[in-house]
Amino acid sequence: MVILELLHTAYPGGMDTKSLWFAVDNLGYAMPIEHLYAHIKYLEEKGYVKQESRKGHGFAIDWVTLTASGWDFIDGHITDEKGIDTSI
C-alpha cells in the first residue's frame, strides 16, 4: 500500500524506482531493491501500476506510474482486493 500511496502523490506523473526505493526506506520499510521490484511486478500484474524503462543519453531509468485502477484502489472504489495489505 505504501508504494501505491507514494505513486498517488506523484500522479499523473510517476517516480523512478531508485527514488521510490529511497522513499519507501525513509518511511521505515527498508528492503533490498530486488524486493521492491517484486512488489512493483505484482502491482503491475494486478493492473495498479505501470512500469517502463526510459532511455536517455547512455543510461536507462525504470519509471513507475499509478494507473487509473490504482487510483480507484487508493480511493476505496475497489474493495475486494485480497493480495494487498491495506493496514500500512
C-alpha positions in Angstrom: 0.0 0.0 0.0 2.9 2.3 0.7 4.1 2.1 -2.9 0.7 2.9 -4.2 0.3 5.9 -1.7 3.7 7.3 -2.8 2.8 7.0 -6.5 -0.6 8.6 -5.7 1.2 11.7 -4.6 3.1 11.9 -7.9 0.0 11.2 -10.1 -0.4 11.8 -13.0 3.4 11.6 -13.1 5.4 8.8 -11.6 8.7 8.0 -9.9 11.9 6.4 -10.9 12.4 3.1 -9.0 15.5 4.4 -7.1 13.6 7.4 -5.8 10.7 5.2 -4.9 13.0 2.8 -3.1 14.6 5.6 -1.0 11.1 7.0 -0.2 9.9 3.5 1.0 13.0 3.2 3.1 12.5 6.7 4.6 9.1 5.7 5.7 10.6 2.8 7.6 10.0 -0.1 5.2 13.6 -0.9 4.3 14.1 -3.7 1.8 16.5 -4.8 -0.8 15.8 -3.2 -4.2 15.1 -6.7 -5.6 12.1 -6.9 -3.2 10.8 -3.6 -4.4 11.0 -4.8 -8.0 9.0 -7.9 -6.9 6.3 -5.7 -5.3 6.2 -3.5 -8.4 5.8 -6.5 -10.6 2.9 -7.9 -8.5 1.2 -4.5 -8.6 1.7 -4.3 -12.3 0.2 -7.7 -12.8 -2.8 -6.6 -10.8 -3.1 -3.5 -13.1 -2.4 -0.9 -10.3 0.9 0.4 -11.6 2.7 0.6 -15.0 6.4 0.2 -15.2 8.5 1.3 -18.2 12.2 1.8 -19.0 13.1 5.2 -20.2 16.3 5.7 -22.1 18.5 8.7 -22.0 21.9 9.5 -23.3 23.8 6.4 -22.3 21.5 5.4 -19.4 18.1 3.9 -18.7 15.7 4.7 -15.8 13.0 2.4 -14.7 9.8 4.5 -14.2 6.7 3.5 -12.3 3.3 5.3 -12.5 -0.1 4.7 -10.9 -2.8 3.6 -13.2 -6.5 4.6 -13.0 -7.2 1.2 -11.4 -4.5 2.0 -8.8 -6.2 5.4 -8.1 -9.6 3.6 -7.7 -8.0 1.2 -5.2 -6.4 4.0 -3.2 -9.8 5.8 -3.1 -11.6 2.7 -1.9 -13.6 2.0 -5.0 -12.0 -1.4 -5.3 -12.8 -3.2 -2.0 -12.4 -6.9 -2.8 -8.6 -7.0 -3.2 -7.1 -9.8 -1.2 -3.4 -9.5 -2.2 -2.5 -6.1 -0.8 -2.1 -5.2 2.8 -4.1 -2.0 3.4 -3.1 -1.7 7.0 0.2 0.1 6.1 
